């Protein structure tokens, strides 16, 4: 199920390259905040998938709500003269890097566990191979 968000991300990137239409400066901020919110949702989905907690309905609703809410807050901040874009960038950046660090740790733990299992199997094979030799020497 985690392939759905990744495919949607690739589809969005392909559409952006095909359209190739520059945005006006005021819309660029809102799109940037929406992209950060989308990336936060994507990496959160990847992390929850690794933990076995991924649910498509939660991902889709969270993705839509986060992107709309973040863009709306950036728009509201512009209207009242507060630079909310920087706050959104900081918050989403922190969450993205936190999710990436947890994903990395999970992958690293899986790799280390696989290496340990290979070593244990090799030691068991050596012990099994040397056991008949020790019995023959005892006789």
C-alpha positions in Angstrom: 0.0 0.0 0.0 2.9 2.3 0.5 3.4 2.4 -3.3 0.3 4.5 -3.7 1.8 7.7 -2.1 5.1 7.2 -4.0 3.3 6.7 -7.3 1.3 9.9 -6.6 4.5 11.8 -5.8 6.0 10.7 -9.1 2.8 11.5 -11.0 2.8 15.0 -9.5 6.4 15.5 -10.4 5.8 14.4 -14.0 2.8 16.7 -14.3 4.9 19.6 -13.0 7.6 18.9 -15.6 5.0 18.6 -18.4 3.2 21.8 -17.5 6.4 23.8 -17.2 4.5 27.0 -16.3 6.2 29.3 -13.8 4.1 30.4 -10.8 3.7 33.9 -9.7 5.7 34.7 -6.5 2.7 34.9 -4.2 1.5 31.4 -5.2 4.9 29.9 -4.9 4.9 30.3 -1.2 1.6 28.5 -0.8 2.7 25.7 -3.2 6.0 25.3 -1.3 4.1 25.0 2.0 1.7 22.5 0.5 4.7 20.4 -0.9 6.3 20.4 2.6 3.0 19.2 4.1 2.7 16.6 1.4 6.3 15.3 2.0 5.6 15.2 5.7 2.5 13.0 5.1 4.4 10.8 2.7 7.3 10.2 5.1 4.9 9.7 7.9 3.1 7.1 5.8 6.4 5.3 5.1 7.2 5.2 8.8 3.8 4.0 9.8 4.0 1.3 7.1 7.3 0.1 8.6 5.6 0.0 12.0 2.7 -2.0 10.6 0.2 0.8 11.3 -0.4 2.2 7.8 -4.0 2.9 6.9 -4.9 4.3 3.5 -7.9 6.4 4.7 -5.7 8.0 7.4 -3.0 8.8 4.8 -5.3 10.3 2.2 -7.3 12.4 4.7 -4.2 13.5 6.5 -2.5 14.4 3.2 -5.4 16.5 1.9 -6.1 18.2 5.3 -2.4 19.0 5.9 -1.8 20.5 2.5 -4.9 22.6 2.6 -4.4 23.7 6.2 -0.8 24.6 5.7 -1.6 26.6 2.5 -4.5 28.2 4.3 -2.4 29.2 7.2 0.3 30.7 4.9 -2.4 32.6 3.1 -3.9 33.9 6.3 -0.5 34.9 7.6 0.1 36.9 4.4 -3.2 38.7 4.9 -2.4 39.7 8.5 1.2 40.5 7.9 2.8 37.5 9.7 5.3 35.4 8.0 3.7 32.0 8.8 5.5 30.4 5.9 8.7 30.3 7.9 7.0 28.7 10.8 5.4 26.0 8.5 8.7 25.4 6.9 10.4 24.9 10.3 7.7 22.7 11.7 7.3 20.5 8.6 11.1 20.4 8.1 11.5 19.1 11.6 8.8 16.5 11.2 10.3 15.4 7.8 13.8 14.9 9.3 12.4 13.1 12.3 10.4 10.7 10.1 13.5 10.2 7.9 15.7 9.4 10.9 13.2 6.8 12.2 13.0 5.2 8.8 16.8 5.1 8.6 17.0 3.6 12.0 14.4 0.9 11.1 16.3 0.0 7.9 19.6 -0.1 9.7 18.2 -2.3 12.4 16.8 -4.7 9.8 20.2 -4.8 8.1 22.1 -5.4 11.3 19.6 -8.2 12.3 20.1 -9.9 8.9 23.9 -9.7 9.4 23.7 -11.2 12.9 21.4 -14.0 11.6 23.9 -14.8 8.9 26.8 -14.9 11.4 24.8 -17.2 13.8 23.9 -19.5 10.9 27.6 -19.7 9.8 28.6 -20.5 13.4 26.0 -23.2 13.7 27.1 -24.7 10.4 30.7 -24.7 11.7 29.7 -26.3 15.0 27.7 -29.0 13.2 30.6 -29.7 10.8 33.1 -30.0 13.6 30.9 -32.1 15.9 31.4 -35.4 13.9 35.2 -34.7 13.8 35.3 -34.4 17.6 33.4 -37.6 18.1 35.7 -39.5 15.8 38.7 -38.2 17.7 37.2 -39.3 21.0 36.7 -42.9 19.7 
